[in-house]
């Protein structure tokens, strides 16, 4: 019997990168390669799928590559391969600076990596090796982005928007459901644009209509909607169909009109507020998640205060904050980086501390109510799960005293008995 080569993908950055990593792993023939998950031993080959979105992510990617190179020098790995956003963006520099890497690939690495490993495809369908818990998986519905946000390097790295077809996504969802996936997390740089490149009209609702018919999929969650032109029929479908989680992740970045203009976001404060009101009117009880950016050039104290007041007024259910980092090649790069990192951090902390108090109030209002919870894992004395209002990794969790007969991947009804800022506690209903 041929001894299998062991292989591991270290996936950095966002969930879209994770899907790419899963596709890379899924395309390697299992009779030749066996996958070792992170932390479970030292594989022959390590593939680092890098992120190049912002300064911190780039630093993390380079540190990770260097740590793995050190292990290679000690003989723990045979080959180190690097792919993803960072290597797409800085290929020539990286090649020179880290010659110990055996091969470099860009963002569409799966085919090239496959060729590098001297194998041929056996199956036209996109195969994936799922690295998330068995019951949920990300479904990347498009690649690239057609917007021109001034601070963002993604269109440069990933190219123009390219929607995957409804047929191929439905097929992928069917394969995932067959492997035990119950929750699909739809991701793209910009969900709102889905379909425009194919048919000059929005097709997200049509895609959802197809996905809700896939047997075994019980929850579909939407990540990364752009506030402009978000299709209204999706909101109607969300309100009507229990399989589409009442959840929307809309990165807004800022609310001050001058900054929105400089960021080239294409929407104003007034339009943003109207859009959020419409979402809440059409889908009562929806959980809204957003991501904001502080410290963008020109963010005066007043502009920051406006953002702070907006967060206080809108009361998002979930919220994350980035500090601005200038990226070469973007339009905003020429504006410099006039706000000190310490001040950016202070602004980030101010918003996160405001959000903690909002989140606590929202959570406390859930005590005494019953929610359907999907169990993700067992952690010590607790079963840990989520409601439809929470996405894995980034949102709140529900902690339930362990009951041996309940297992990860199971849906149960839970009565909420206690709440803190980011967690709920509950007991299963009989
Ligand atoms: S919508 Fe804007 S921020 Fe998001 S990927 Fe596209 S250009 Fe970047």
Boltz pocket constraint, residues with backbone or C-beta under 6 A from the ligand:
constraints:
  - pocket:
      binder: B
      contacts: [[A, 145], [A, 146], [A, 147], [A, 148], [A, 149], [A, 152], [A, 153], [A, 154], [A, 155], [A, 189], [A, 190], [A, 226]]
      max_distance: 6.0
